[in-house]
């Protein structure tokens, strides 16, 4: 493994403690000789992770759109900055340049990127490991949402085997670098492959 794509917030209005995990990620990726691939911004958790990686001697690759170059204040400290026209192209390059994915707390854009990567994983468009940093329980509602979908059979339980959710970013980097687990079959993840009746019917039987 040579690189990890990190998805995270560019907001400047965050509680200060969220920056600690972002800095830890940047430092640890650099320590392990891994390139940090990210959205190219200089503010929010993006900036924290990138500056920490660079300060620790790591390589940083940014990918940003022309539209967001000023809004997210593209960071000129990147070893390489790729400026593209569209978000679709940005997301494609972020996916292609990373050998694994790490999701730090973020907003709608980060949620979108995470779910797109997860769906791509269970459709077997890629086989790259996915880690979610549940810093200060930020992603508890998202975990509950996925569990809710599983309970009502919109999501297959096997999907949860395709990622690791943990509060410690260093634990997750170890996970990303560990030997891959037994592959999960695409048929175990697709919702149309579910069997059995509905939760309501089970409740009526007293199950």
C-alpha positions in Angstrom: 0.0 0.0 0.0 1.3 3.4 -1.0 -1.5 5.9 -0.3 -4.6 6.5 1.7 -7.5 8.8 0.6 -8.9 10.7 3.5 -12.4 12.3 3.3 -13.2 14.9 5.9 -14.7 18.4 6.6 -13.5 21.7 5.3 -15.6 23.6 7.9 -13.9 26.2 10.1 -16.7 26.2 12.7 -15.9 22.8 14.3 -15.3 22.0 17.9 -11.6 22.1 18.4 -11.2 18.5 19.5 -12.0 17.2 16.1 -8.7 18.6 14.8 -6.7 16.2 17.0 -7.8 13.1 15.1 -7.1 14.8 11.8 -3.6 15.7 12.8 -3.0 12.2 14.2 -4.0 10.8 10.8 -1.7 13.0 8.9 1.2 12.3 11.2 0.7 8.6 11.2 0.4 8.3 7.4 3.6 10.2 7.0 5.4 8.0 9.7 4.4 4.9 7.7 5.5 6.3 4.4 2.0 6.6 3.0 0.9 9.4 0.7 -2.1 11.4 2.0 -4.6 11.9 -0.8 -7.3 14.4 0.1 -9.6 17.1 -1.2 -6.9 19.7 -1.5 -8.2 22.3 1.0 -6.2 24.3 3.5 -9.0 24.8 6.1 -11.0 22.6 8.4 -10.0 19.0 9.0 -8.6 18.9 5.5 -6.0 21.5 6.3 -5.2 19.9 9.7 -4.5 16.5 8.2 -2.5 17.8 5.2 -0.3 20.2 7.3 0.4 17.4 9.9 1.4 15.0 7.2 3.7 17.5 5.5 5.3 18.5 8.8 6.0 14.9 9.6 7.8 14.5 6.3 5.0 12.8 4.3 3.8 13.3 0.8 0.5 15.1 0.2 -1.6 14.9 -3.0 -4.6 17.2 -3.3 -7.6 17.0 -5.7 -9.9 20.0 -5.9 -12.3 21.6 -8.4 -11.8 25.0 -9.9 -15.1 26.1 -8.2 -13.8 25.1 -4.7 -10.2 26.2 -5.1 -11.0 29.5 -3.5 -13.9 28.4 -1.2 -11.8 25.6 0.4 -8.7 27.7 0.1 -6.6 25.2 -1.9 -3.4 24.4 0.1 -0.2 25.4 -1.7 1.8 23.1 0.5 0.7 20.0 -1.4 3.4 18.0 -3.2 1.0 17.7 -6.0 -2.3 19.5 -6.6 -4.7 18.3 -9.3 -7.4 20.9 -10.2 -10.4 19.5 -12.1 -13.6 20.9 -13.6 -16.2 18.8 -11.9 -17.0 17.1 -8.6 -17.5 13.8 -10.5 -13.9 14.0 -11.7 -12.6 15.0 -8.3 -14.3 12.0 -6.7 -13.0 9.7 -9.4 -9.4 10.8 -8.9 -9.7 10.6 -5.1 -10.9 7.0 -5.4 -8.3 6.1 -8.0 -5.2 7.6 -6.2 -6.0 6.0 -2.9 -5.2 2.3 -2.0 -7.5 2.6 1.0 -10.0 5.0 2.4 -10.3 6.7 5.8 -13.3 8.8 6.7 -12.9 11.5 9.3 -15.9 13.6 10.5 -17.5 15.6 7.8 -20.7 17.1 6.4 -22.9 16.3 3.4 -20.0 16.0 1.0 -18.1 13.5 3.2 -21.3 11.5 3.7 -21.8 11.4 -0.1 -18.2 10.3 -0.7 -18.4 7.6 2.0 -21.5 6.0 0.7 -20.3 6.1 -2.9 -17.1 4.3 -1.8 -19.1 1.8 0.2 -21.5 1.0 -2.6 -18.6 0.7 -5.0 -17.0 -1.8 -2.5 -20.1 -4.0 -2.3 -20.6 -3.9 -6.1 -16.9 -5.0 -6.3 -15.9 -2.0 -8.4 -12.9 -1.9 -6.0 -11.5 -4.1 -3.2 -10.0 -1.3 -1.1 -10.4 -1.3 2.7 -12.6 1.4 4.3 -12.2 2.8 7.8 -14.5 5.3 9.5 -13.1 7.4 12.4 -16.0 7.7 14.8 -14.3 10.5 16.7 -16.3 11.6 19.8 -19.2 9.4 18.6 -19.8 11.7 15.6 -20.8 8.8 13.3 -23.1 7.1 15.8 -26.3 8.4 14.0 -24.9 7.1 10.7 -24.2 3.7 12.2 -27.8 3.7 13.6 -29.1 4.6 10.1 -27.3 1.7 8.6 -28.5 -0.6 11.3 -32.0 0.7 10.8 -31.8 -0.2 7.1 -30.6 -3.7 8.0 -33.4 -4.1 10.5 -36.0 -3.3 7.8 -34.1 -5.3 5.1 -33.2 -2.4 2.9 -29.5 -3.2 3.6 -27.9 -6.6 3.9 -26.0 -7.3 7.2 -22.9 -8.4 5.2 -22.3 -4.8 4.2 -20.9 -4.1 7.7 -18.1 -6.6 7.0 -16.8 -4.3 4.3 -15.7 -1.5 6.6 -14.3 -0.9 10.1 -15.7 1.8 12.4 -13.6 2.8 15.4 -12.9 6.0 17.4 -9.1 5.6 17.2 -7.6 6.6 13.9 -4.4 4.7 14.6 -6.3 1.5 15.1 -8.0 2.1 11.7 -4.7 2.7 9.9 -3.5 -0.6 11.3 -6.7 -2.2 9.9 -6.2 -0.6 6.5 -2.7 -2.1 6.4 -3.7 -5.5 7.6 -4.1 -8.5 5.3 -7.5 -8.5 3.6 -10.3 -10.5 5.2 -12.1 -13.3 3.4 -13.9 -11.6 0.4 -17.6 -10.9 0.9 -19.6 -12.1 -2.1 -21.6 -9.5 -4.1 -24.7 -11.6 -3.6 -24.4 -11.3 0.2 -24.6 -7.5 -0.1 -27.1 -6.6 -2.8 -30.5 -5.8 -1.2 -32.4 -7.8 -3.8 -30.7 -10.9 -2.5 -32.5 -10.9 0.9 -34.5 -13.8 2.1 -37.3 -14.1 4.6 -40.3 -12.0 5.6 -40.5 -8.5 7.0 -39.9 -7.4 10.6 -43.6 -6.7 10.9 -44.5 -10.3 10.0 -41.9 -11.6 12.4 -43.4 -9.5 15.2 -46.9 -10.8 14.4 -45.5 -14.3 15.0 -43.9 -13.3 18.2 -40.4 -13.9 16.8 
